[in-house]
């Protein structure tokens, strides 16, 4: 089964929607993954660290984006 990590919101099919994991729930989803790994542990850990860095870097972008939308609508 595949796992889609998604930081925003969108309308999509129910099949895709059931595969979406929000970044804030990713740690829980990874704990529930199958015990047989598709990747070596070090690659999975490196990917997890990269996701955390990107999530932290983009955490302020939502408010910034809302402000841009508000200015455009005026």
Biopython code that builds the backbone (N, CA, C, O; Angstrom):
import numpy as np
from Bio.PDB.StructureBuilder import StructureBuilder

atoms = [
    (1, "UNK", "N", (0.843, -1.179, 0.000)),
    (1, "UNK", "CA", (0.000, 0.000, 0.000)),
    (1, "UNK", "C", (0.885, 1.238, 0.000)),
    (1, "UNK", "O", (1.988, 1.226, 0.547)),
    (2, "UNK", "N", (0.399, 2.291, -0.610)),
    (2, "UNK", "CA", (1.192, 3.513, -0.708)),
    (2, "UNK", "C", (0.758, 4.502, 0.367)),
    (2, "UNK", "O", (-0.305, 4.368, 0.974)),
    (3, "UNK", "N", (1.607, 5.490, 0.581)),
    (3, "UNK", "CA", (1.341, 6.515, 1.580)),
    (3, "UNK", "C", (1.605, 7.862, 0.942)),
    (3, "UNK", "O", (2.696, 8.103, 0.426)),
    (4, "UNK", "N", (0.620, 8.739, 0.972)),
    (4, "UNK", "CA", (0.759, 10.073, 0.402)),
    (4, "UNK", "C", (0.852, 11.058, 1.555)),
    (4, "UNK", "O", (-0.044, 11.121, 2.396)),
    (5, "UNK", "N", (1.932, 11.826, 1.595)),
    (5, "UNK", "CA", (2.088, 12.855, 2.628)),
    (5, "UNK", "C", (1.635, 14.166, 2.012)),
    (5, "UNK", "O", (2.129, 14.571, 0.959)),
    (6, "UNK", "N", (0.693, 14.827, 2.672)),
    (6, "UNK", "CA", (0.034, 15.981, 2.081)),
    (6, "UNK", "C", (-0.035, 17.094, 3.105)),
    (6, "UNK", "O", (-0.485, 16.884, 4.232)),
    (7, "UNK", "N", (0.408, 18.274, 2.719)),
    (7, "UNK", "CA", (0.451, 19.382, 3.671)),
    (7, "UNK", "C", (-0.706, 20.357, 3.496)),
    (7, "UNK", "O", (-0.940, 21.189, 4.372)),
    (8, "UNK", "N", (-1.424, 20.275, 2.402)),
    (8, "UNK", "CA", (-2.481, 21.243, 2.141)),
    (8, "UNK", "C", (-3.854, 20.612, 2.186)),
    (8, "UNK", "O", (-4.074, 19.614, 2.873)),
    (9, "UNK", "N", (-4.770, 21.201, 1.451)),
    (9, "UNK", "CA", (-6.107, 20.629, 1.351)),
    (9, "UNK", "C", (-6.529, 20.662, -0.107)),
    (9, "UNK", "O", (-6.172, 21.577, -0.850)),
    (10, "UNK", "N", (-7.282, 19.672, -0.501)),
    (10, "UNK", "CA", (-7.733, 19.586, -1.886)),
    (10, "UNK", "C", (-8.900, 18.615, -1.957)),
    (10, "UNK", "O", (-9.114, 17.808, -1.053)),
    (11, "UNK", "N", (-9.639, 18.706, -3.032)),
    (11, "UNK", "CA", (-10.706, 17.735, -3.266)),
    (11, "UNK", "C", (-10.124, 16.627, -4.118)),
    (11, "UNK", "O", (-9.446, 16.889, -5.111)),
    (12, "UNK", "N", (-10.386, 15.403, -3.735)),
    (12, "UNK", "CA", (-9.819, 14.274, -4.464)),
    (12, "UNK", "C", (-10.741, 13.070, -4.326)),
    (12, "UNK", "O", (-11.760, 13.135, -3.639)),
    (13, "UNK", "N", (-10.383, 11.987, -4.973)),
    (13, "UNK", "CA", (-11.213, 10.782, -4.904)),
    (13, "UNK", "C", (-11.089, 10.140, -3.522)),
    (13, "UNK", "O", (-10.103, 10.358, -2.818)),
    (14, "UNK", "N", (-12.078, 9.360, -3.142)),
    (14, "UNK", "CA", (-12.086, 8.697, -1.839)),
    (14, "UNK", "C", (-10.882, 7.761, -1.707)),
    (14, "UNK", "O", (-10.307, 7.651, -0.623)),
    (15, "UNK", "N", (-10.492, 7.082, -2.795)),
    (15, "UNK", "CA", (-9.363, 6.147, -2.749)),
    (15, "UNK", "C", (-8.074, 6.886, -2.398)),
    (15, "UNK", "O", (-7.299, 6.431, -1.556)),
    (16, "UNK", "N", (-7.851, 8.023, -3.046)),
    (16, "UNK", "CA", (-6.656, 8.820, -2.755)),
    (16, "UNK", "C", (-6.775, 9.440, -1.368)),
    (16, "UNK", "O", (-5.798, 9.480, -0.619)),
    (17, "UNK", "N", (-7.962, 9.921, -1.023)),
    (17, "UNK", "CA", (-8.177, 10.548, 0.282)),
    (17, "UNK", "C", (-7.818, 9.591, 1.421)),
    (17, "UNK", "O", (-7.276, 10.021, 2.439)),
    (18, "UNK", "N", (-8.114, 8.304, 1.259)),
    (18, "UNK", "CA", (-7.816, 7.321, 2.300)),
    (18, "UNK", "C", (-6.321, 7.068, 2.448)),
    (18, "UNK", "O", (-5.892, 6.511, 3.459)),
    (19, "UNK", "N", (-5.522, 7.464, 1.466)),
    (19, "UNK", "CA", (-4.073, 7.273, 1.543)),
    (19, "UNK", "C", (-3.356, 8.511, 2.067)),
    (19, "UNK", "O", (-2.161, 8.460, 2.355)),
    (20, "UNK", "N", (-4.073, 9.616, 2.191)),
    (20, "UNK", "CA", (-3.446, 10.877, 2.598)),
    (20, "UNK", "C", (-3.162, 10.871, 4.099)),
    (20, "UNK", "O", (-4.006, 10.478, 4.905)),
    (21, "UNK", "N", (-1.971, 11.308, 4.449)),
    (21, "UNK", "CA", (-1.587, 11.460, 5.849)),
    (21, "UNK", "C", (-1.106, 12.890, 6.031)),
    (21, "UNK", "O", (-0.185, 13.323, 5.338)),
    (22, "UNK", "N", (-1.700, 13.610, 6.928)),
    (22, "UNK", "CA", (-1.259, 14.970, 7.213)),
    (22, "UNK", "C", (0.115, 14.920, 7.872)),
    (22, "UNK", "O", (0.436, 13.962, 8.575)),
    (23, "UNK", "N", (0.917, 15.942, 7.646)),
    (23, "UNK", "CA", (2.269, 15.956, 8.204)),
    (23, "UNK", "C", (2.229, 15.813, 9.722)),
    (23, "UNK", "O", (3.063, 15.117, 10.301)),
    (24, "UNK", "N", (1.260, 16.471, 10.374)),
    (24, "UNK", "CA", (1.213, 16.393, 11.836)),
    (24, "UNK", "C", (0.863, 14.983, 12.324)),
    (24, "UNK", "O", (1.109, 14.660, 13.486)),
    (25, "UNK", "N", (0.289, 14.136, 11.449)),
    (25, "UNK", "CA", (-0.046, 12.763, 11.829)),
    (25, "UNK", "C", (0.937, 11.748, 11.257)),
    (25, "UNK", "O", (0.734, 10.542, 11.396)),
    (26, "UNK", "N", (1.999, 12.227, 10.618)),
    (26, "UNK", "CA", (2.926, 11.323, 9.943)),
    (26, "UNK", "C", (3.647, 10.405, 10.916)),
    (26, "UNK", "O", (3.860, 9.230, 10.616)),
    (27, "UNK", "N", (4.024, 10.922, 12.072)),
    (27, "UNK", "CA", (4.736, 10.091, 13.048)),
    (27, "UNK", "C", (3.867, 8.907, 13.469)),
    (27, "UNK", "O", (4.358, 7.782, 13.565)),
    (28, "UNK", "N", (2.591, 9.149, 13.719)),
    (28, "UNK", "CA", (1.670, 8.075, 14.086)),
    (28, "UNK", "C", (1.513, 7.087, 12.942)),
    (28, "UNK", "O", (1.502, 5.876, 13.161)),
    (29, "UNK", "N", (1.392, 7.601, 11.718)),
    (29, "UNK", "CA", (1.230, 6.724, 10.560)),
    (29, "UNK", "C", (2.460, 5.854, 10.355)),
    (29, "UNK", "O", (2.337, 4.682, 10.000)),
    (30, "UNK", "N", (3.639, 6.411, 10.574)),
    (30, "UNK", "CA", (4.862, 5.628, 10.406)),
    (30, "UNK", "C", (4.998, 4.565, 11.489)),
    (30, "UNK", "O", (5.569, 3.502, 11.243)),
    (31, "UNK", "N", (4.484, 4.837, 12.675)),
    (31, "UNK", "CA", (4.510, 3.813, 13.731)),
    (31, "UNK", "C", (3.618, 2.630, 13.360)),
    (31, "UNK", "O", (3.869, 1.503, 13.786)),
    (32, "UNK", "N", (2.578, 2.887, 12.566)),
    (32, "UNK", "CA", (1.629, 1.839, 12.206)),
    (32, "UNK", "C", (1.987, 1.143, 10.898)),
    (32, "UNK", "O", (1.210, 0.329, 10.399)),
    (33, "UNK", "N", (3.148, 1.453, 10.340)),
    (33, "UNK", "CA", (3.540, 0.869, 9.061)),
    (33, "UNK", "C", (3.818, -0.626, 9.221)),
    (33, "UNK", "O", (4.027, -1.099, 10.338)),
    (34, "UNK", "N", (3.823, -1.373, 8.115)),
    (34, "UNK", "CA", (4.146, -2.806, 8.187)),
    (34, "UNK", "C", (5.560, -3.011, 8.730)),
    (34, "UNK", "O", (6.422, -2.144, 8.582)),
    (35, "UNK", "N", (5.789, -4.160, 9.356)),
    (35, "UNK", "CA", (7.105, -4.411, 9.945)),
    (35, "UNK", "C", (8.163, -4.704, 8.892)),
    (35, "UNK", "O", (9.350, -4.503, 9.151)),
    (36, "UNK", "N", (7.772, -5.169, 7.724)),
    (36, "UNK", "CA", (8.763, -5.413, 6.667)),
    (36, "UNK", "C", (9.032, -4.097, 5.949)),
    (36, "UNK", "O", (8.141, -3.534, 5.313)),
    (37, "UNK", "N", (10.256, -3.614, 6.053)),
    (37, "UNK", "CA", (10.615, -2.325, 5.477)),
    (37, "UNK", "C", (10.922, -2.441, 3.992)),
    (37, "UNK", "O", (11.537, -3.410, 3.546)),
    (38, "UNK", "N", (10.490, -1.449, 3.239)),
    (38, "UNK", "CA", (10.826, -1.376, 1.822)),
    (38, "UNK", "C", (12.165, -0.678, 1.644)),
    (38, "UNK", "O", (12.847, -0.881, 0.640)),
    (39, "UNK", "N", (12.542, 0.145, 2.618)),
    (39, "UNK", "CA", (13.797, 0.896, 2.583)),
    (39, "UNK", "C", (14.633, 0.538, 3.804)),
    (39, "UNK", "O", (14.093, 0.173, 4.849)),
    (40, "UNK", "N", (15.945, 0.642, 3.671)),
    (40, "UNK", "CA", (16.777, 0.468, 4.877)),
    (40, "UNK", "C", (16.418, 1.538, 5.908)),
    (40, "UNK", "O", (15.955, 2.623, 5.555)),
    (41, "UNK", "N", (16.631, 1.227, 7.160)),
    (41, "UNK", "CA", (16.287, 2.158, 8.245)),
    (41, "UNK", "C", (16.918, 3.529, 8.059)),
    (41, "UNK", "O", (16.259, 4.545, 8.283)),
    (42, "UNK", "N", (18.184, 3.576, 7.654)),
    (42, "UNK", "CA", (18.872, 4.866, 7.548)),
    (42, "UNK", "C", (18.250, 5.738, 6.466)),
    (42, "UNK", "O", (18.222, 6.961, 6.605)),
    (43, "UNK", "N", (17.745, 5.126, 5.377)),
    (43, "UNK", "CA", (17.102, 5.919, 4.325)),
    (43, "UNK", "C", (15.750, 6.443, 4.803)),
    (43, "UNK", "O", (15.385, 7.587, 4.532)),
    (44, "UNK", "N", (15.019, 5.601, 5.512)),
    (44, "UNK", "CA", (13.716, 6.018, 6.038)),
    (44, "UNK", "C", (13.897, 7.144, 7.050)),
    (44, "UNK", "O", (13.152, 8.123, 7.034)),
    (45, "UNK", "N", (14.886, 7.004, 7.929)),
    (45, "UNK", "CA", (15.140, 8.040, 8.930)),
    (45, "UNK", "C", (15.575, 9.350, 8.279)),
    (45, "UNK", "O", (15.181, 10.428, 8.723)),
    (46, "UNK", "N", (16.386, 9.257, 7.231)),
    (46, "UNK", "CA", (16.818, 10.468, 6.519)),
    (46, "UNK", "C", (15.621, 11.157, 5.866)),
    (46, "UNK", "O", (15.523, 12.384, 5.884)),
    (47, "UNK", "N", (14.712, 10.369, 5.291)),
    (47, "UNK", "CA", (13.514, 10.938, 4.662)),
    (47, "UNK", "C", (12.621, 11.592, 5.719)),
    (47, "UNK", "O", (12.069, 12.667, 5.486)),
    (48, "UNK", "N", (12.481, 10.951, 6.866)),
    (48, "UNK", "CA", (11.665, 11.497, 7.955)),
    (48, "UNK", "C", (12.256, 12.818, 8.443)),
    (48, "UNK", "O", (11.522, 13.778, 8.679)),
    (49, "UNK", "N", (13.583, 12.869, 8.596)),
    (49, "UNK", "CA", (14.234, 14.109, 9.023)),
    (49, "UNK", "C", (14.020, 15.231, 8.007)),
    (49, "UNK", "O", (13.789, 16.380, 8.381)),
    (50, "UNK", "N", (14.100, 14.888, 6.719)),
    (50, "UNK", "CA", (13.880, 15.894, 5.669)),
    (50, "UNK", "C", (12.446, 16.416, 5.723)),
    (50, "UNK", "O", (12.219, 17.617, 5.579)),
    (51, "UNK", "N", (11.480, 15.527, 5.927)),
    (51, "UNK", "CA", (10.078, 15.952, 6.027)),
    (51, "UNK", "C", (9.871, 16.888, 7.219)),
    (51, "UNK", "O", (9.161, 17.888, 7.110)),
    (52, "UNK", "N", (10.486, 16.566, 8.343)),
    (52, "UNK", "CA", (10.347, 17.430, 9.520)),
    (52, "UNK", "C", (10.953, 18.807, 9.259)),
    (52, "UNK", "O", (10.377, 19.825, 9.642)),
    (53, "UNK", "N", (12.125, 18.838, 8.602)),
    (53, "UNK", "CA", (12.757, 20.123, 8.287)),
    (53, "UNK", "C", (11.869, 20.958, 7.376)),
    (53, "UNK", "O", (11.703, 22.158, 7.594)),
    (54, "UNK", "N", (11.294, 20.318, 6.347)),
    (54, "UNK", "CA", (10.438, 21.049, 5.409)),
    (54, "UNK", "C", (9.152, 21.517, 6.091)),
    (54, "UNK", "O", (8.686, 22.628, 5.838)),
    (55, "UNK", "N", (8.585, 20.687, 6.944)),
    (55, "UNK", "CA", (7.363, 21.080, 7.658)),
    (55, "UNK", "C", (7.637, 22.285, 8.549)),
    (55, "UNK", "O", (6.821, 23.204, 8.623)),
    (56, "UNK", "N", (8.785, 22.283, 9.226)),
    (56, "UNK", "CA", (9.138, 23.408, 10.096)),
    (56, "UNK", "C", (9.378, 24.666, 9.268)),
    (56, "UNK", "O", (8.950, 25.757, 9.645)),
    (57, "UNK", "N", (10.067, 24.508, 8.135)),
    (57, "UNK", "CA", (10.370, 25.656, 7.282)),
    (57, "UNK", "C", (9.104, 26.259, 6.683)),
    (57, "UNK", "O", (9.034, 27.468, 6.463)),
    (58, "UNK", "N", (8.102, 25.418, 6.418)),
    (58, "UNK", "CA", (6.880, 25.890, 5.771)),
    (58, "UNK", "C", (5.763, 26.214, 6.752)),
    (58, "UNK", "O", (4.659, 26.560, 6.330)),
    (59, "UNK", "N", (6.025, 26.109, 8.056)),
    (59, "UNK", "CA", (4.948, 26.291, 9.030)),
    (59, "UNK", "C", (4.340, 27.687, 8.984)),
    (59, "UNK", "O", (3.148, 27.841, 9.253)),
    (60, "UNK", "N", (5.116, 28.694, 8.656)),
    (60, "UNK", "CA", (4.591, 30.049, 8.604)),
    (60, "UNK", "C", (3.988, 30.421, 7.264)),
    (60, "UNK", "O", (3.427, 31.507, 7.119)),
    (61, "UNK", "N", (4.094, 29.542, 6.289)),
    (61, "UNK", "CA", (3.633, 29.857, 4.942)),
    (61, "UNK", "C", (2.108, 29.953, 4.839)),
    (61, "UNK", "O", (1.602, 30.682, 3.986)),
    (62, "UNK", "N", (1.375, 29.242, 5.678)),
    (62, "UNK", "CA", (-0.087, 29.257, 5.592)),
    (62, "UNK", "C", (-0.626, 30.659, 5.869)),
    (62, "UNK", "O", (-1.462, 31.162, 5.119)),
    (63, "UNK", "N", (-0.153, 31.286, 6.934)),
    (63, "UNK", "CA", (-0.610, 32.640, 7.274)),
    (63, "UNK", "C", (-0.208, 33.626, 6.181)),
    (63, "UNK", "O", (-0.974, 34.517, 5.815)),
    (64, "UNK", "N", (0.999, 33.450, 5.673)),
    (64, "UNK", "CA", (1.482, 34.318, 4.601)),
    (64, "UNK", "C", (0.605, 34.180, 3.349)),
    (64, "UNK", "O", (0.280, 35.169, 2.692)),
    (65, "UNK", "N", (0.236, 32.958, 3.040)),
    (65, "UNK", "CA", (-0.605, 32.701, 1.870)),
    (65, "UNK", "C", (-2.002, 33.300, 2.050)),
    (65, "UNK", "O", (-2.561, 33.870, 1.114)),
    (66, "UNK", "N", (-2.561, 33.170, 3.253)),
    (66, "UNK", "CA", (-3.886, 33.751, 3.526)),
    (66, "UNK", "C", (-3.859, 35.262, 3.353)),
    (66, "UNK", "O", (-4.798, 35.844, 2.808)),
    (67, "UNK", "N", (-2.790, 35.897, 3.813)),
    (67, "UNK", "CA", (-2.652, 37.347, 3.655)),
    (67, "UNK", "C", (-2.607, 37.733, 2.178)),
    (67, "UNK", "O", (-3.224, 38.719, 1.775)),
    (68, "UNK", "N", (-1.882, 36.966, 1.376)),
    (68, "UNK", "CA", (-1.820, 37.243, -0.062)),
    (68, "UNK", "C", (-3.198, 37.118, -0.701)),
    (68, "UNK", "O", (-3.585, 37.951, -1.520)),
    (69, "UNK", "N", (-3.934, 36.083, -0.326)),
    (69, "UNK", "CA", (-5.279, 35.886, -0.874)),
    (69, "UNK", "C", (-6.208, 37.021, -0.457)),
    (69, "UNK", "O", (-7.024, 37.490, -1.250)),
    (70, "UNK", "N", (-6.077, 37.459, 0.799)),
    (70, "UNK", "CA", (-6.919, 38.543, 1.305)),
    (70, "UNK", "C", (-6.638, 39.832, 0.528)),
    (70, "UNK", "O", (-7.564, 40.554, 0.158)),
    (71, "UNK", "N", (-5.351, 40.117, 0.282)),
    (71, "UNK", "CA", (-4.984, 41.323, -0.468)),
    (71, "UNK", "C", (-5.500, 41.260, -1.902)),
    (71, "UNK", "O", (-5.949, 42.267, -2.450)),
    (72, "UNK", "N", (-5.434, 40.078, -2.508)),
    (72, "UNK", "CA", (-5.912, 39.928, -3.891)),
    (72, "UNK", "C", (-7.409, 40.139, -4.000)),
    (72, "UNK", "O", (-7.889, 40.674, -4.999)),
    (73, "UNK", "N", (-8.155, 39.723, -2.981)),
    (73, "UNK", "CA", (-9.616, 39.814, -3.050)),
    (73, "UNK", "C", (-10.129, 41.227, -2.776)),
    (73, "UNK", "O", (-11.298, 41.514, -3.032)),
    (74, "UNK", "N", (-9.287, 42.102, -2.268)),
    (74, "UNK", "CA", (-9.729, 43.468, -1.955)),
    (74, "UNK", "C", (-9.689, 44.358, -3.172)),
    (74, "UNK", "O", (-10.029, 45.538, -3.086)),
]
sb = StructureBuilder()
sb.init_structure("model")
sb.init_model(0)
sb.init_chain("A")
sb.init_seg("    ")
for serial, (resi, resn, name, xyz) in enumerate(atoms, 1):
    if name == "N":
        sb.init_residue(resn, " ", resi, " ")
    sb.init_atom(name, np.array(xyz, "f"), 0.0, 1.0, " ", f" {name:<3s}", serial, name[0])
structure = sb.get_structure()
